[in-house]
Amino acid sequence: MDESRALRRAGWAGAGSIALLVAAVALGYLVGVDDPSMSDSDILARLNDDGRQAAAGAGLPVLAAGVALLLWFATGLRQVLDRLSGGDPLTHVIVPAAALFCGLMITGVSLDTGSAFAAWSDEFTADPNTVRALGMAGQVVALTGLIGCGVVVAVTTRITQQAHVLPRWAVWLSYVVAALCLSGFWSGGMASAAFALWLVGAVIGVLRAARHTAPDAARTPPTLG
């Protein structure tokens, strides 16, 4: 497979990962408990609702597919950055950092939805306080995984800044996104939304790099902008 086609497929994998991850989070939210002030009756109603249990069951496979596509995209992003930087070793952290985010996100969502799966068996009597604790633990773990996203954003921004392929405003905006992600749990949903928007831009950048990667790629450097 030629390099242009590989990058194009990695870019579309990134686009697919955004859609699947958003869908998985939405499905998990239907049954997860991330608000400790929710009443006991509301918690039990969520856990024992057949429709919400089905949503949780569908959410984990969707999440797994989204994670796989995100890791595929990370390999393509690393390839683009490697060419832009001339082989900077800093690019080696891209895939492990993405894997950190993916692993902690899966763990967090599993903790949050585990009680619903147990209730599905009709052999589990949920304790609302335990469900609250698991829900908050899942939220903390998943949001802490944003540290991996922060590393991806920071490394990408640094290399593209050195290569002068992004406007100054985009560089500093990316650094803001990296700072939000690196604050992990404390930045909450704001960091998640910021990373999702940044990821859209990164996908576009990889697809553009694929378009500019000709058979004589040695004479045609990739660009993200």
C-alpha positions, -999 to 999 in steps of 0.1 A, spaced: 0 0 0 14 34 -9 20 60 18 -7 84 5 -34 57 7 -23 46 42 -25 81 55 -59 87 39 -72 56 55 -57 66 89 -74 100 85 -108 85 78 -102 61 108 -98 92 129 -130 107 116 -148 74 124 -134 73 159 -148 107 167 -183 96 158 -181 63 176 -166 77 208 -193 104 210 -220 77 204 -204 54 230 -203 82 256 -239 91 249 -251 55 253 -232 50 285 -246 82 299 -281 68 297 -273 42 324 -242 56 341 -244 75 374 -219 105 374 -240 127 398 -237 117 434 -267 139 443 -291 117 423 -317 101 445 -317 64 454 -350 58 435 -337 75 403 -305 54 404 -324 22 408 -348 32 381 -319 38 357 -302 5 365 -334 -16 361 -347 0 329 -344 -25 301 -339 1 274 -310 17 293 -294 -17 300 -296 -24 262 -279 10 256 -251 1 279 -247 -32 262 -244 -15 229 -222 12 241 -192 -9 250 -187 -25 216 -191 9 200 -165 23 224 -141 -6 215 -145 1 178 -139 38 184 -108 31 204 -94 8 177 -99 35 151 -84 62 172 -52 41 176 -51 36 139 -54 73 134 -26 79 159 -2 58 138 -10 79 108 -6 111 128 28 99 140 38 92 104 30 127 93 48 143 123 78 120 118 82 134 82 76 170 93 102 167 120 128 147 101 126 118 126 123 136 159 121 110 187 94 130 203 69 115 178 74 81 195 50 92 223 20 97 201 7 61 200 15 53 236 -2 85 248 -33 77 227 -33 42 241 -32 56 276 -63 76 269 -81 46 253 -73 23 281 -84 46 309 -116 55 289 -126 19 285 -119 13 322 -139 43 333 -169 35 312 -168 -1 324 -168 10 360 -197 34 353 -219 8 335 -209 -23 354 -238 -21 378 -262 -20 349 -248 -51 335 -250 -68 368 -287 -57 372 -294 -72 337 -288 -107 351 -318 -103 376 -295 -118 402 -280 -86 415 -296 -62 440 -280 -28 435 -269 -6 464 -273 30 454 -243 41 474 -221 15 457 -234 26 423 -226 62 432 -190 53 441 -185 32 410 -200 60 388 -177 86 403 -147 63 401 -155 57 364 -157 94 358 -124 102 375 -106 74 356 -120 83 322 -113 120 326 -78 113 340 -72 96 307 -73 130 290 -37 134 301 -28 111 272 -48 134 249 -29 164 263 4 147 254 -8 140 219 -19 176 214 13 191 230 37 170 209 17 176 177 16 213 183 53 215 191 64 197 160 40 216 137 51 249 153 88 241 145 78 231 110 59 264 105 28 246 90 2 262 113 -8 298 118 2 313 151 -34 315 165 -39 277 158 -6 269 176 -15 288 208 -51 275 207 -37 240 206 -15 247 236 -46 258 255 -63 225 246 -33 206 257 -33 225 291 -70 217 296 -64 180 288 -34 178 311 -54 191 340 -73 158 336 -103 154 359 -104 190 370 -112 204 336 -142 180 333 -163 181 301 -147 212 288 -114 194 281 -133 165 264 -151 189 241 -119 208 234 -100 177 225 -129 164 202 -127 197 183 -89 196 181 -92 160 168 -114 171 140 -87 195 130 -60 169 132 -81 145 110 -83 172 84 -46 178 87 -38 141 81 -62 139 51 -45 170 36 -11 155 42 -23 123 24 -34 144 -5 -1 162 -8 19 129 -5 27 121 -41 47 91 -54 77 114 -54 71 122 -17 107 129 -11 103 161 -31 69 169 -17 68 175 21 35 169 38 16 198 53 -11 200 80 -25 233 68 
